[in-house]
Amino acid sequence: MLALVGAVLREAGLTRAEVRSLGTLDARAAEPGVTGAAAVLGVPVRGFTAGELAAVPVPHPSALPLAATGTASVAEAAALLAAGGGTREGGEAGAGGEAGAGTGAGVPPGSGSRAVLVVPKRKSRRVTCALAASVPVRPNEDAPGVRLLPRTHGYIAGEPGSPPTIPTPHTTAAMDMHTHTDAHDLRHHGDAEVRDEKLIDLAVNVRTNTPPDWLRERIADSLTGLAAYPDARAARAAVAERHDLPSNRVLLTAGAAEAFVLLARALPVRRPVVVHPQFTEPEAALRDVGHEVGRVLLREEDGFRLDPAAVPEDADLVVIGNPTNPTSVLHPAASIAALARPGRTLVVDEAFMDAVPGERESLAGRTDVPGLVVLRSLTKTWGLAGLRIGYVLAEPETVEALEGAQPLWPVSTPALVAAEACMSRVALAEAEHAAHRIGVERAHLLAGLAEFDEVRTVEGSEGPFVLLRIDGADAVRERLRSLGFAARRGDTFPGLDRNWLRIAVRDRVTTNRFLQALDQALLMGG
C-alpha cells in the first residue's frame, strides 16, 4: 500500500509530508492496509459512502468499479472528495483506493479559495491509488470548483516549478493563442528513439521492408545521370496526372517537412493556428521565422476529432493533419473543408493518406476549396525517408510563391525518379494493397492492446500507427527499451503528456512479440 502511495507521490513531485488524508469507500476504511498506511503517514482516514462517490464525476472512468460500487473510479472520486472538490467542503487533499488505498497532498488549511484537480493514478493488481490536490485560485480567476486538469510530468498545466494555473474549460477543444515556451520538444521525432541502438522499431512510421526492389532498382539506375542538373518536369507531370491536376498546381519538395518551412517563409501570415495534437514541424517552422502560433487542442474526451467551430475566425493560416499524427484519427473531408475562408490558407498534411484504403476523406485533387494546400509525402509508404521527397498541391499563385522560396534544384535526380515511379498504376495498386494490409495488422494490434486494463487506445484509428494511454507511459517506454522495443513518446506533442505512447503498426509476429514485452513492462512497474 505504502509503495503504491509513494509511487503516485513521486510522479506528482510530492513527499509524504504533504499528505493530508487518505480517502476510500467507508466499508473499507477500517481495513488494516488502510489504517496501517494512515498510521505510518500520520494522517486521518476519510470514508465515503458509495452514493457520495458515485455522485463525483471522474476524469478516467472504468467499467469494473462502476459495476461493483456504482462509481467509475473509487480512487479518483475519493481523492476529489477528500480534497474538498466533491459534495463536502474541505481544504485538505487526498486519494482513495479501489481496494482501500489512497493518499493525497494539498495546501495548508486557510490558504484561501481553492480549486481541485486530479494528478497521477496508479494501479497494482489489487489496489488503485489516485492523488488530488487543492490549489489556490488567483483573485482574477473563476470561482473555485472541481477542475479535472491534464496530468503532467511533475507539474500541473505550466512550466516546471511554476505555480499551478486553472485554464478556462472548452467544450470540444482548448484554444491558446499565446507564444509557447512550454516543455514540448517540437523538434523531437521518432527516429531519435532508435538512433544508435539495436531495437525493434515501433517509433518510426515508415513501412517495413521498403523501398521495394523495383523502386530500389529505378533509383539505382538514376545514378548514371548525376552529372546533369535535376529536371523536375517529368516527375511534376506524373504527380499532376495522378491527382488529375494541371502541373502548375504541383510543387515537388525535399520531403513534406521542407514544405512547412516554405509555407512559413513565403506566405504573408498574421495569425497562424495549428490544430494539435499533430506533427510538430509546422509549428516549429512558423516559430523559427518569428510567428506567434495559436493552438487548437483537440481533446481525448472527444476522440481527438475536429470541431471546425473551435478554430478562430480570424486565423489566416490553419494547419491540420489527416489522418492525424499521432492520434491516427481520420477527419471527414467535409469537416476540414469547412475551415476554408476567403483570405485564409488551409494546410492539410496528408502524409499518411496513402495508408488509408481508397484514400477516402482526401482533399488532394480538389480545386473548389479556396486557399487549400495539401501536402503529401512519399517517405512513409515507400521507405524513402533518407531520400527526402514529397509534394505540394495548391493554387498556382501559392505554388509560385513557395517555389520562389526554394533554393535552385531543391530535389535531387534520384528523388525525382522515385516520385515519378511512385505515381505509376502499378505503384498505386501496391500502395492500395499495403493500405489494406495495414488495416488488418492494425486491427490485430488493437485487439491485443484491448486485453490490458491499463491501456486505453484512441478509437477509430485509421493510420499506420495507434496512440495509446498508460498511466506512467514514460516509465513503461523505458522498460520496453530494456526489452528491445522502441516506442514513440507522446509528451512532445502539444495536447498530450507523459502518459501517451505512439506505436507503429507492424506484422503479426512483431506485434505479438511487442504485446508480450508490454505485458512484462507493465508487470515490472506493478
DOSERO-343555 format. One record per residue (C-alpha): residue number from 1; x, y, z. Coordinates in steps of 0.05 Angstrom, whole numbers, padded with zeros to 5 digits, always signed. Example, Ala and Ser with C-alpha at 12.3 -4.5 7.8 and 13.67 -1.06 7.14 Angstrom:
<vonu 1,<+00246,-00090,+00156>>,
<vonu 2,<+00273,-00021,+00143>>,
# end
This chain:
<vonu 1,<+00000,+00000,+00000>>,
<vonu 2,<+00054,+00049,+00020>>,
<vonu 3,<+00096,+00032,-00041>>,
<vonu 4,<+00037,+00049,-00087>>,
<vonu 5,<+00025,+00114,-00048>>,
<vonu 6,<+00098,+00132,-00054>>,
<vonu 7,<+00099,+00119,-00129>>,
<vonu 8,<+00040,+00165,-00141>>,
<vonu 9,<+00071,+00220,-00098>>,
<vonu 10,<+00136,+00215,-00136>>,
<vonu 11,<+00100,+00223,-00202>>,
<vonu 12,<+00069,+00287,-00175>>,
<vonu 13,<+00135,+00313,-00147>>,
<vonu 14,<+00108,+00310,-00075>>,
<vonu 15,<+00130,+00279,-00009>>,
<vonu 16,<+00096,+00240,+00046>>,
<vonu 17,<+00099,+00303,+00090>>,
<vonu 18,<+00049,+00337,+00044>>,
<vonu 19,<-00004,+00283,+00053>>,
<vonu 20,<-00066,+00309,+00089>>,
<vonu 21,<-00112,+00249,+00090>>,
<vonu 22,<-00130,+00182,+00059>>,
<vonu 23,<-00198,+00173,+00028>>,
<vonu 24,<-00234,+00110,+00008>>,
<vonu 25,<-00301,+00074,+00009>>,
<vonu 26,<-00328,+00075,+00081>>,
<vonu 27,<-00336,-00001,+00081>>,
<vonu 28,<-00261,-00006,+00071>>,
<vonu 29,<-00238,+00050,+00117>>,
<vonu 30,<-00224,+00002,+00175>>,
<vonu 31,<-00183,-00048,+00135>>,
<vonu 32,<-00113,-00060,+00163>>,
<vonu 33,<-00078,-00038,+00100>>,
<vonu 34,<-00113,+00029,+00101>>,
<vonu 35,<-00107,+00043,+00175>>,
<vonu 36,<-00035,+00019,+00176>>,
<vonu 37,<-00016,+00065,+00119>>,
<vonu 38,<-00051,+00123,+00152>>,
<vonu 39,<-00014,+00110,+00217>>,
<vonu 40,<+00053,+00110,+00183>>,
<vonu 41,<+00036,+00174,+00145>>,
<vonu 42,<+00005,+00206,+00207>>,
<vonu 43,<-00060,+00226,+00173>>,
<vonu 44,<-00134,+00211,+00184>>,
<vonu 45,<-00175,+00164,+00141>>,
<vonu 46,<-00238,+00192,+00110>>,
<vonu 47,<-00292,+00142,+00089>>,
<vonu 48,<-00345,+00160,+00038>>,
<vonu 49,<-00409,+00124,+00022>>,
<vonu 50,<-00419,+00092,-00046>>,
<vonu 51,<-00472,+00144,-00061>>,
<vonu 52,<-00425,+00201,-00047>>,
<vonu 53,<-00371,+00170,-00091>>,
<vonu 54,<-00420,+00156,-00147>>,
<vonu 55,<-00440,+00229,-00149>>,
<vonu 56,<-00370,+00253,-00166>>,
<vonu 57,<-00351,+00257,-00240>>,
<vonu 58,<-00282,+00227,-00251>>,
<vonu 59,<-00233,+00241,-00308>>,
<vonu 60,<-00216,+00168,-00324>>,
<vonu 61,<-00277,+00124,-00314>>,
<vonu 62,<-00273,+00048,-00312>>,
<vonu 63,<-00327,-00004,-00322>>,
<vonu 64,<-00305,-00053,-00268>>,
<vonu 65,<-00311,-00008,-00207>>,
<vonu 66,<-00374,+00022,-00236>>,
<vonu 67,<-00406,-00047,-00237>>,
<vonu 68,<-00381,-00064,-00167>>,
<vonu 69,<-00392,+00001,-00128>>,
<vonu 70,<-00433,+00047,-00173>>,
<vonu 71,<-00376,+00095,-00185>>,
<vonu 72,<-00329,+00094,-00245>>,
<vonu 73,<-00267,+00102,-00200>>,
<vonu 74,<-00268,+00096,-00125>>,
<vonu 75,<-00197,+00123,-00123>>,
<vonu 76,<-00209,+00186,-00163>>,
<vonu 77,<-00277,+00201,-00131>>,
<vonu 78,<-00250,+00192,-00060>>,
<vonu 79,<-00189,+00234,-00077>>,
<vonu 80,<-00233,+00291,-00102>>,
<vonu 81,<-00279,+00287,-00041>>,
<vonu 82,<-00221,+00286,+00008>>,
<vonu 83,<-00191,+00346,-00027>>,
<vonu 84,<-00255,+00386,-00019>>,
<vonu 85,<-00277,+00381,-00091>>,
<vonu 86,<-00338,+00338,-00085>>,
<vonu 87,<-00401,+00343,-00044>>,
<vonu 88,<-00365,+00361,+00021>>,
<vonu 89,<-00326,+00424,+00037>>,
<vonu 90,<-00254,+00420,+00058>>,
<vonu 91,<-00184,+00447,+00048>>,
<vonu 92,<-00142,+00384,+00050>>,
<vonu 93,<-00128,+00336,-00006>>,
<vonu 94,<-00130,+00261,-00010>>,
<vonu 95,<-00136,+00199,-00052>>,
<vonu 96,<-00174,+00135,-00049>>,
<vonu 97,<-00160,+00063,-00070>>,
<vonu 98,<-00209,+00015,-00100>>,
<vonu 99,<-00184,-00037,-00052>>,
<vonu 100,<-00177,+00013,+00005>>,
<vonu 101,<-00114,+00050,-00011>>,
<vonu 102,<-00100,+00123,-00022>>,
<vonu 103,<-00061,+00185,-00008>>,
<vonu 104,<-00064,+00259,-00021>>,
<vonu 105,<-00026,+00323,-00019>>,
<vonu 106,<-00051,+00394,-00014>>,
<vonu 107,<-00041,+00464,+00010>>,
<vonu 108,<-00048,+00480,+00084>>,
<vonu 109,<-00118,+00498,+00110>>,
<vonu 110,<-00132,+00572,+00110>>,
<vonu 111,<-00097,+00586,+00044>>,
<vonu 112,<-00158,+00620,+00013>>,
<vonu 113,<-00202,+00599,-00045>>,
<vonu 114,<-00187,+00532,-00076>>,
<vonu 115,<-00198,+00493,-00139>>,
<vonu 116,<-00188,+00418,-00140>>,
<vonu 117,<-00150,+00378,-00191>>,
<vonu 118,<-00131,+00306,-00203>>,
<vonu 119,<-00059,+00285,-00217>>,
<vonu 120,<-00029,+00215,-00224>>,
<vonu 121,<-00066,+00150,-00214>>,
<vonu 122,<-00032,+00082,-00210>>,
<vonu 123,<-00059,+00012,-00208>>,
<vonu 124,<-00028,-00051,-00178>>,
<vonu 125,<-00061,-00120,-00181>>,
<vonu 126,<-00105,-00105,-00120>>,
<vonu 127,<-00104,-00031,-00108>>,
<vonu 128,<-00115,+00033,-00147>>,
<vonu 129,<-00088,+00098,-00119>>,
<vonu 130,<-00105,+00168,-00143>>,
<vonu 131,<-00080,+00235,-00120>>,
<vonu 132,<-00119,+00300,-00115>>,
<vonu 133,<-00095,+00368,-00092>>,
<vonu 134,<-00129,+00433,-00077>>,
<vonu 135,<-00094,+00495,-00103>>,
<vonu 136,<-00105,+00569,-00092>>,
<vonu 137,<-00147,+00606,-00144>>,
<vonu 138,<-00119,+00674,-00162>>,
<vonu 139,<-00166,+00733,-00149>>,
<vonu 140,<-00178,+00747,-00223>>,
<vonu 141,<-00194,+00675,-00240>>,
<vonu 142,<-00260,+00637,-00238>>,
<vonu 143,<-00294,+00618,-00173>>,
<vonu 144,<-00266,+00554,-00142>>,
<vonu 145,<-00296,+00488,-00162>>,
<vonu 146,<-00277,+00419,-00186>>,
<vonu 147,<-00228,+00422,-00245>>,
<vonu 148,<-00202,+00359,-00276>>,
<vonu 149,<-00137,+00381,-00306>>,
<vonu 150,<-00089,+00344,-00352>>,
<vonu 151,<-00039,+00302,-00315>>,
<vonu 152,<+00031,+00325,-00327>>,
<vonu 153,<+00103,+00306,-00310>>,
<vonu 154,<+00117,+00334,-00241>>,
<vonu 155,<+00078,+00398,-00251>>,
<vonu 156,<+00008,+00419,-00269>>,
<vonu 157,<-00011,+00459,-00331>>,
<vonu 158,<+00051,+00504,-00331>>,
<vonu 159,<+00126,+00509,-00333>>,
<vonu 160,<+00167,+00463,-00287>>,
<vonu 161,<+00169,+00495,-00219>>,
<vonu 162,<+00115,+00547,-00234>>,
<vonu 163,<+00052,+00553,-00192>>,
<vonu 164,<-00009,+00515,-00218>>,
<vonu 165,<-00057,+00552,-00262>>,
<vonu 166,<-00130,+00537,-00276>>,
<vonu 167,<-00146,+00541,-00350>>,
<vonu 168,<-00214,+00560,-00377>>,
<vonu 169,<-00251,+00497,-00399>>,
<vonu 170,<-00275,+00489,-00471>>,
<vonu 171,<-00329,+00442,-00496>>,
<vonu 172,<-00291,+00410,-00553>>,
<vonu 173,<-00222,+00440,-00556>>,
<vonu 174,<-00177,+00486,-00517>>,
<vonu 175,<-00155,+00547,-00555>>,
<vonu 176,<-00090,+00581,-00535>>,
<vonu 177,<-00064,+00640,-00575>>,
<vonu 178,<-00002,+00655,-00534>>,
<vonu 179,<+00070,+00647,-00555>>,
<vonu 180,<+00091,+00580,-00528>>,
<vonu 181,<+00154,+00566,-00488>>,
<vonu 182,<+00128,+00501,-00458>>,
<vonu 183,<+00163,+00436,-00447>>,
<vonu 184,<+00141,+00404,-00513>>,
<vonu 185,<+00202,+00388,-00555>>,
<vonu 186,<+00176,+00405,-00624>>,
<vonu 187,<+00240,+00380,-00657>>,
<vonu 188,<+00236,+00310,-00627>>,
<vonu 189,<+00218,+00258,-00679>>,
<vonu 190,<+00211,+00183,-00677>>,
<vonu 191,<+00279,+00168,-00707>>,
<vonu 192,<+00312,+00194,-00643>>,
<vonu 193,<+00281,+00134,-00606>>,
<vonu 194,<+00321,+00083,-00647>>,
<vonu 195,<+00384,+00120,-00666>>,
<vonu 196,<+00448,+00085,-00646>>,
<vonu 197,<+00412,+00027,-00612>>,
<vonu 198,<+00392,-00042,-00636>>,
<vonu 199,<+00318,-00040,-00620>>,
<vonu 200,<+00255,-00066,-00656>>,
<vonu 201,<+00229,-00001,-00685>>,
<vonu 202,<+00157,+00016,-00667>>,
<vonu 203,<+00173,+00090,-00662>>,
<vonu 204,<+00180,+00108,-00736>>,
<vonu 205,<+00121,+00103,-00783>>,
<vonu 206,<+00159,+00083,-00846>>,
<vonu 207,<+00131,+00019,-00875>>,
<vonu 208,<+00177,-00040,-00864>>,
<vonu 209,<+00213,-00077,-00920>>,
<vonu 210,<+00215,-00015,-00963>>,
<vonu 211,<+00234,+00011,-01013>>,
<vonu 212,<+00212,-00049,-01055>>,
<vonu 213,<+00262,-00080,-01102>>,
<vonu 214,<+00233,-00048,-01165>>,
<vonu 215,<+00237,+00021,-01135>>,
<vonu 216,<+00308,+00010,-01110>>,
<vonu 217,<+00328,-00010,-01180>>,
<vonu 218,<+00297,+00052,-01211>>,
<vonu 219,<+00334,+00096,-01161>>,
<vonu 220,<+00399,+00059,-01173>>,
<vonu 221,<+00392,+00067,-01248>>,
<vonu 222,<+00385,+00143,-01239>>,
<vonu 223,<+00455,+00147,-01211>>,
<vonu 224,<+00485,+00144,-01281>>,
<vonu 225,<+00454,+00213,-01294>>,
<vonu 226,<+00481,+00251,-01234>>,
<vonu 227,<+00527,+00294,-01277>>,
<vonu 228,<+00466,+00332,-01303>>,
<vonu 229,<+00426,+00382,-01262>>,
<vonu 230,<+00359,+00354,-01237>>,
<vonu 231,<+00300,+00363,-01284>>,
<vonu 232,<+00233,+00361,-01247>>,
<vonu 233,<+00186,+00365,-01306>>,
<vonu 234,<+00171,+00291,-01315>>,
<vonu 235,<+00160,+00278,-01241>>,
<vonu 236,<+00117,+00341,-01235>>,
<vonu 237,<+00074,+00319,-01293>>,
<vonu 238,<+00067,+00249,-01263>>,
<vonu 239,<+00043,+00276,-01196>>,
<vonu 240,<-00005,+00323,-01232>>,
<vonu 241,<-00034,+00266,-01273>>,
<vonu 242,<-00041,+00222,-01212>>,
<vonu 243,<-00085,+00275,-01179>>,
<vonu 244,<-00118,+00299,-01243>>,
<vonu 245,<-00090,+00369,-01236>>,
<vonu 246,<-00051,+00416,-01281>>,
<vonu 247,<+00024,+00417,-01269>>,
<vonu 248,<+00022,+00489,-01244>>,
<vonu 249,<-00015,+00465,-01183>>,
<vonu 250,<+00043,+00418,-01163>>,
<vonu 251,<+00108,+00433,-01127>>,
<vonu 252,<+00159,+00379,-01112>>,
<vonu 253,<+00196,+00386,-01046>>,
<vonu 254,<+00251,+00352,-01006>>,
<vonu 255,<+00200,+00316,-00963>>,
<vonu 256,<+00137,+00346,-00933>>,
<vonu 257,<+00180,+00378,-00879>>,
<vonu 258,<+00210,+00426,-00930>>,
<vonu 259,<+00140,+00447,-00950>>,
<vonu 260,<+00126,+00470,-00878>>,
<vonu 261,<+00188,+00514,-00880>>,
<vonu 262,<+00168,+00543,-00947>>,
<vonu 263,<+00098,+00559,-00922>>,
<vonu 264,<+00125,+00594,-00861>>,
<vonu 265,<+00175,+00636,-00902>>,
<vonu 266,<+00137,+00651,-00965>>,
<vonu 267,<+00066,+00668,-00943>>,
<vonu 268,<+00045,+00734,-00911>>,
<vonu 269,<+00016,+00704,-00847>>,
<vonu 270,<-00010,+00746,-00789>>,
<vonu 271,<-00047,+00696,-00744>>,
<vonu 272,<-00027,+00623,-00756>>,
<vonu 273,<-00063,+00567,-00719>>,
<vonu 274,<-00042,+00494,-00713>>,
<vonu 275,<-00092,+00441,-00694>>,
<vonu 276,<-00059,+00395,-00642>>,
<vonu 277,<-00041,+00341,-00625>>,
<vonu 278,<-00007,+00333,-00692>>,
<vonu 279,<+00061,+00332,-00727>>,
<vonu 280,<+00101,+00387,-00693>>,
<vonu 281,<+00144,+00410,-00751>>,
<vonu 282,<+00092,+00461,-00778>>,
<vonu 283,<+00091,+00499,-00713>>,
<vonu 284,<+00167,+00495,-00706>>,
<vonu 285,<+00176,+00523,-00776>>,
<vonu 286,<+00128,+00580,-00762>>,
<vonu 287,<+00162,+00597,-00696>>,
<vonu 288,<+00230,+00596,-00729>>,
<vonu 289,<+00211,+00656,-00772>>,
<vonu 290,<+00182,+00695,-00714>>,
<vonu 291,<+00108,+00679,-00717>>,
<vonu 292,<+00065,+00673,-00654>>,
<vonu 293,<+00028,+00608,-00664>>,
<vonu 294,<-00041,+00594,-00636>>,
<vonu 295,<-00061,+00524,-00617>>,
<vonu 296,<-00128,+00489,-00621>>,
<vonu 297,<-00121,+00430,-00574>>,
<vonu 298,<-00167,+00372,-00591>>,
<vonu 299,<-00188,+00331,-00531>>,
<vonu 300,<-00186,+00258,-00514>>,
<vonu 301,<-00258,+00262,-00489>>,
<vonu 302,<-00280,+00280,-00560>>,
<vonu 303,<-00237,+00226,-00592>>,
<vonu 304,<-00188,+00279,-00615>>,
<vonu 305,<-00238,+00297,-00670>>,
<vonu 306,<-00243,+00364,-00703>>,
<vonu 307,<-00298,+00414,-00689>>,
<vonu 308,<-00289,+00468,-00743>>,
<vonu 309,<-00321,+00519,-00696>>,
<vonu 310,<-00262,+00512,-00649>>,
<vonu 311,<-00216,+00548,-00699>>,
<vonu 312,<-00218,+00624,-00691>>,
<vonu 313,<-00249,+00662,-00749>>,
<vonu 314,<-00190,+00710,-00756>>,
<vonu 315,<-00138,+00655,-00766>>,
<vonu 316,<-00107,+00667,-00835>>,
<vonu 317,<-00066,+00601,-00835>>,
<vonu 318,<-00094,+00536,-00807>>,
<vonu 319,<-00054,+00472,-00805>>,
<vonu 320,<-00084,+00403,-00792>>,
<vonu 321,<-00063,+00331,-00807>>,
<vonu 322,<-00107,+00279,-00838>>,
<vonu 323,<-00102,+00224,-00817>>,
<vonu 324,<-00070,+00259,-00758>>,
<vonu 325,<-00003,+00240,-00730>>,
<vonu 326,<-00001,+00217,-00673>>,
<vonu 327,<-00075,+00206,-00658>>,
<vonu 328,<-00088,+00164,-00722>>,
<vonu 329,<-00155,+00200,-00728>>,
<vonu 330,<-00184,+00208,-00799>>,
<vonu 331,<-00225,+00272,-00801>>,
<vonu 332,<-00283,+00277,-00851>>,
<vonu 333,<-00263,+00316,-00913>>,
<vonu 334,<-00325,+00359,-00904>>,
<vonu 335,<-00304,+00380,-00834>>,
<vonu 336,<-00235,+00402,-00858>>,
<vonu 337,<-00263,+00437,-00920>>,
<vonu 338,<-00309,+00475,-00873>>,
<vonu 339,<-00247,+00510,-00846>>,
<vonu 340,<-00235,+00545,-00912>>,
<vonu 341,<-00248,+00621,-00913>>,
<vonu 342,<-00232,+00677,-00962>>,
<vonu 343,<-00163,+00703,-00944>>,
<vonu 344,<-00144,+00640,-00905>>,
<vonu 345,<-00093,+00587,-00925>>,
<vonu 346,<-00116,+00518,-00904>>,
<vonu 347,<-00059,+00469,-00899>>,
<vonu 348,<-00076,+00395,-00896>>,
<vonu 349,<-00019,+00348,-00881>>,
<vonu 350,<-00038,+00282,-00917>>,
<vonu 351,<+00030,+00248,-00906>>,
<vonu 352,<-00006,+00184,-00884>>,
<vonu 353,<-00067,+00187,-00930>>,
<vonu 354,<-00039,+00134,-00977>>,
<vonu 355,<-00042,+00086,-00918>>,
<vonu 356,<-00118,+00093,-00917>>,
<vonu 357,<-00154,+00046,-00965>>,
<vonu 358,<-00184,+00086,-01022>>,
<vonu 359,<-00155,+00149,-00993>>,
<vonu 360,<-00225,+00167,-00970>>,
<vonu 361,<-00231,+00237,-00939>>,
<vonu 362,<-00172,+00262,-00980>>,
<vonu 363,<-00175,+00333,-01006>>,
<vonu 364,<-00118,+00322,-01057>>,
<vonu 365,<-00143,+00340,-01126>>,
<vonu 366,<-00197,+00387,-01100>>,
<vonu 367,<-00198,+00455,-01134>>,
<vonu 368,<-00263,+00480,-01104>>,
<vonu 369,<-00236,+00495,-01034>>,
<vonu 370,<-00207,+00565,-01030>>,
<vonu 371,<-00137,+00572,-01002>>,
<vonu 372,<-00127,+00496,-00998>>,
<vonu 373,<-00056,+00469,-00993>>,
<vonu 374,<-00048,+00394,-00989>>,
<vonu 375,<+00019,+00364,-00971>>,
<vonu 376,<+00039,+00293,-00989>>,
<vonu 377,<+00099,+00251,-00970>>,
<vonu 378,<+00128,+00190,-01006>>,
<vonu 379,<+00174,+00173,-00948>>,
<vonu 380,<+00126,+00132,-00905>>,
<vonu 381,<+00094,+00083,-00953>>,
<vonu 382,<+00155,+00075,-00998>>,
<vonu 383,<+00211,+00077,-00946>>,
<vonu 384,<+00245,+00140,-00975>>,
<vonu 385,<+00258,+00180,-00911>>,
<vonu 386,<+00332,+00183,-00929>>,
<vonu 387,<+00318,+00207,-01000>>,
<vonu 388,<+00271,+00264,-00980>>,
<vonu 389,<+00214,+00270,-01029>>,
<vonu 390,<+00144,+00299,-01022>>,
<vonu 391,<+00100,+00349,-01058>>,
<vonu 392,<+00050,+00406,-01050>>,
<vonu 393,<-00017,+00412,-01085>>,
<vonu 394,<-00044,+00483,-01084>>,
<vonu 395,<-00070,+00542,-01124>>,
<vonu 396,<-00020,+00565,-01178>>,
<vonu 397,<-00006,+00630,-01141>>,
<vonu 398,<+00011,+00593,-01077>>,
<vonu 399,<+00056,+00544,-01115>>,
<vonu 400,<+00092,+00602,-01147>>,
<vonu 401,<+00103,+00636,-01080>>,
<vonu 402,<+00130,+00572,-01048>>,
<vonu 403,<+00174,+00557,-01108>>,
<vonu 404,<+00204,+00626,-01103>>,
<vonu 405,<+00227,+00610,-01032>>,
<vonu 406,<+00262,+00545,-01053>>,
<vonu 407,<+00336,+00542,-01070>>,
<vonu 408,<+00356,+00522,-01140>>,
<vonu 409,<+00348,+00447,-01155>>,
<vonu 410,<+00319,+00430,-01086>>,
<vonu 411,<+00301,+00358,-01104>>,
<vonu 412,<+00355,+00310,-01127>>,
<vonu 413,<+00352,+00269,-01190>>,
<vonu 414,<+00343,+00202,-01153>>,
<vonu 415,<+00286,+00233,-01112>>,
<vonu 416,<+00253,+00258,-01176>>,
<vonu 417,<+00258,+00189,-01208>>,
<vonu 418,<+00228,+00158,-01145>>,
<vonu 419,<+00170,+00207,-01147>>,
<vonu 420,<+00154,+00192,-01219>>,
<vonu 421,<+00159,+00117,-01206>>,
<vonu 422,<+00112,+00120,-01146>>,
<vonu 423,<+00058,+00153,-01189>>,
<vonu 424,<+00052,+00094,-01236>>,
<vonu 425,<-00010,+00050,-01237>>,
<vonu 426,<+00029,-00010,-01212>>,
<vonu 427,<+00057,+00030,-01154>>,
<vonu 428,<-00011,+00058,-01135>>,
<vonu 429,<-00040,-00012,-01136>>,
<vonu 430,<+00016,-00036,-01090>>,
<vonu 431,<+00003,+00023,-01043>>,
<vonu 432,<-00071,+00006,-01040>>,
<vonu 433,<-00055,-00067,-01024>>,
<vonu 434,<-00007,-00044,-00969>>,
<vonu 435,<-00062,+00001,-00940>>,
<vonu 436,<-00110,-00057,-00934>>,
<vonu 437,<-00055,-00100,-00903>>,
<vonu 438,<-00041,-00044,-00852>>,
<vonu 439,<-00114,-00043,-00834>>,
<vonu 440,<-00114,-00118,-00818>>,
<vonu 441,<-00050,-00113,-00777>>,
<vonu 442,<-00075,-00051,-00740>>,
<vonu 443,<-00138,-00089,-00720>>,
<vonu 444,<-00095,-00145,-00692>>,
<vonu 445,<-00053,-00095,-00653>>,
<vonu 446,<-00114,-00060,-00625>>,
<vonu 447,<-00146,-00127,-00605>>,
<vonu 448,<-00083,-00145,-00567>>,
<vonu 449,<-00080,-00078,-00532>>,
<vonu 450,<-00153,-00084,-00511>>,
<vonu 451,<-00132,-00143,-00466>>,
<vonu 452,<-00095,-00095,-00420>>,
<vonu 453,<-00136,-00059,-00367>>,
<vonu 454,<-00081,-00008,-00361>>,
<vonu 455,<-00083,+00012,-00434>>,
<vonu 456,<-00132,+00058,-00469>>,
<vonu 457,<-00127,+00069,-00544>>,
<vonu 458,<-00156,+00125,-00587>>,
<vonu 459,<-00218,+00097,-00621>>,
<vonu 460,<-00226,+00094,-00696>>,
<vonu 461,<-00152,+00092,-00714>>,
<vonu 462,<-00141,+00097,-00789>>,
<vonu 463,<-00066,+00109,-00797>>,
<vonu 464,<-00006,+00061,-00796>>,
<vonu 465,<+00002,+00074,-00721>>,
<vonu 466,<-00041,+00077,-00658>>,
<vonu 467,<-00040,+00124,-00599>>,
<vonu 468,<-00048,+00094,-00531>>,
<vonu 469,<-00052,+00119,-00460>>,
<vonu 470,<-00020,+00085,-00400>>,
<vonu 471,<-00011,+00117,-00331>>,
<vonu 472,<+00064,+00129,-00327>>,
<vonu 473,<+00076,+00112,-00400>>,
<vonu 474,<+00144,+00146,-00398>>,
<vonu 475,<+00168,+00093,-00349>>,
<vonu 476,<+00135,+00038,-00389>>,
<vonu 477,<+00172,+00063,-00452>>,
<vonu 478,<+00239,+00057,-00416>>,
<vonu 479,<+00222,-00014,-00394>>,
<vonu 480,<+00203,-00031,-00465>>,
<vonu 481,<+00271,-00006,-00488>>,
<vonu 482,<+00304,-00053,-00438>>,
<vonu 483,<+00263,-00109,-00471>>,
<vonu 484,<+00285,-00089,-00541>>,
<vonu 485,<+00228,-00046,-00567>>,
<vonu 486,<+00228,+00028,-00585>>,
<vonu 487,<+00161,+00065,-00577>>,
<vonu 488,<+00148,+00138,-00594>>,
<vonu 489,<+00139,+00182,-00533>>,
<vonu 490,<+00077,+00225,-00533>>,
<vonu 491,<+00095,+00283,-00489>>,
<vonu 492,<+00130,+00322,-00545>>,
<vonu 493,<+00062,+00332,-00578>>,
<vonu 494,<+00022,+00392,-00553>>,
<vonu 495,<-00042,+00367,-00522>>,
<vonu 496,<-00011,+00303,-00496>>,
<vonu 497,<+00031,+00288,-00435>>,
<vonu 498,<+00078,+00235,-00408>>,
<vonu 499,<+00023,+00183,-00405>>,
<vonu 500,<+00018,+00173,-00481>>,
<vonu 501,<+00056,+00129,-00530>>,
<vonu 502,<+00050,+00121,-00605>>,
<vonu 503,<+00061,+00051,-00633>>,
<vonu 504,<+00073,+00036,-00707>>,
<vonu 505,<+00033,-00020,-00739>>,
<vonu 506,<+00078,-00078,-00757>>,
<vonu 507,<+00070,-00150,-00780>>,
<vonu 508,<+00034,-00200,-00735>>,
<vonu 509,<+00097,-00234,-00709>>,
<vonu 510,<+00128,-00168,-00688>>,
<vonu 511,<+00062,-00145,-00657>>,
<vonu 512,<+00056,-00209,-00617>>,
<vonu 513,<+00126,-00201,-00590>>,
<vonu 514,<+00112,-00129,-00573>>,
<vonu 515,<+00048,-00148,-00535>>,
<vonu 516,<+00088,-00198,-00494>>,
<vonu 517,<+00140,-00145,-00479>>,
<vonu 518,<+00086,-00096,-00459>>,
<vonu 519,<+00057,-00147,-00411>>,
<vonu 520,<+00126,-00154,-00380>>,
<vonu 521,<+00137,-00079,-00377>>,
<vonu 522,<+00071,-00068,-00341>>,
<vonu 523,<+00086,-00123,-00291>>,
<vonu 524,<+00155,-00093,-00278>>,
<vonu 525,<+00121,-00029,-00257>>,
<vonu 526,<+00069,-00062,-00212>>,
# end
